[in-house]
Amino acid sequence: MKIDFWTLALQAINALVLIWLLSRVLYRPVVQAIARRREAAAKLLADAEAERDRARQATAAAQTQQAELAAGREAAMKAAQTDAEAARTRLLAAAQTEVDTLRQQAQADRDKQLLAQQHADEQRAAALAIDMAGRLLDRLPASARVAGFLDDLVASLRALPDSQKQKLADAATPLALVAPRTLEAGERDHCTQAIQQAIGRAAPLPTMVDPNLIAGLELRSPDLVVSNHLRADLAHLQHELTHADGHA
């Protein structure tokens, strides 16, 4: 077999030219296309990863927001429950206060009625006592309504402080001797003399009639009243009984 070196050389040159042409025309575009596809794939992967990160962040934000909403709802429910309990407590307290006020008012009304009834009973008792005393005194001589009370009245006048007796003794001080009935001349003279001697008064002593005294005498001045009569004794007795009932 005979080898033609020129032919071999030409074929080698053709092969080199073909390889060069392929590298220039086909290989580089293919490599560039592959590189572009690789870059596109990498970009797609990066975009997908970024989208995945955004999805994770959105999910986390949604979960956080949901947790905040749940916490807000729970806090709102607790606040509403607390407000409702506070309102219930206030309503109960207001109702209890109103009940206590009504109870106290009812008790005060009952006490007032009892006091009014007690006062009315005392008034009736006093009126009955006065009526009974008047009826009993009607059976006695008229002089008994005056004579038996003069000595105690004179003793009360003598026991007054000197300053008061001096004022009563002054003729400028208006005085009046009050009796439950019109005094006889002898009674009037006897009573006025005894009273004038007790207080050291020389001025005349006018007399007055007040049936409310029932029995006894009373010396009246603008600043002082000295009493010794049955009406005052009954009033004192009524006061003592009322005072004793109040402390019972």
C-alpha positions, 0 to 999 in steps of 0.5 A, a space after each residue: 500500500 502506497 501512502 500519498 503524503 500530499 493527500 494526507 497533508 491536505 486531509 490533515 489541513 482540511 481536518 484542521 480547517 474543519 475543526 477551526 470552523 466548527 470551533 468558530 461557527 458551532 462550538 462557541 455558540 453552543 457553549 454560549 447557549 449552554 452558558 446562557 441556559 445555565 445562567 437562566 437556570 441559576 437565575 430561575 433557581 435564585 428567583 425561586 429561592 427568593 420567592 420561597 424566602 418571601 413566601 416564608 417571610 409572608 407566612 411568618 408575618 401572617 402567623 405573627 399577625 394571627 398570633 397578635 390578633 388572637 392575643 388581641 382577641 383574648 385581651 379584649 375578651 379578658 377586658 370585656 370580662 373584667 369590665 362586665 365583672 366590675 359593672 356587675 360589682 358596681 350594680 350589686 353595690 348600688 343595689 345593696 346601697 339602695 336596699 340599705 338606704 331604703 331599710 334605713 329610711 323605713 327604720 327612720 320612718 318607723 322610729 319617727 312614727 314610734 316617736 310621734 306615737 310616743 309623743 302623742 301618748 305622752 300628750 294624752 297621758 299628760 292631758 289625762 293627768 292634768 284632767 285628773 289633777 283638776 278633778 281632784 283639786 275641784 274636790 278640795 277647797 279653793 284655798 288649797 290651790 294656792 296656800 300649799 305652794 307659797 312656802 316652797 315658792 318663797 324658799 326658791 326665791 330666797 335660794 336665788 343668787 344675790 344678783 338675781 334677787 337684787 334685780 327682782 327687788 329693783 322697782 324698774 323690773 316688771 314682776 307679776 305673781 301668777 295664780 291659777 285663779 283670782 286670788 282673794 284679797 287676803 290671799 293676795 296680800 299674804 302672798 305678795 308680802 311673803 314674796 316681797 320679803 323674800 326678794 327685798 322688794 318694796 314696789 307693788 306686785 301685780 297678780 295675773 290668772 293662768 288656769 294652766 297652772 292648775 294649782 300653785 304660784 309662779 313669779 314672772 319677770 322678763 328674764 326669770 321665771 320661778 315656778 311652784 305649781 302643779 303644771 310644772 311638776 307634771 311637766 317635770 315628771 313627764 320629762 323624767 319619764 321620757 328621759 328614763 324611757 330614752 335610756 332604757 
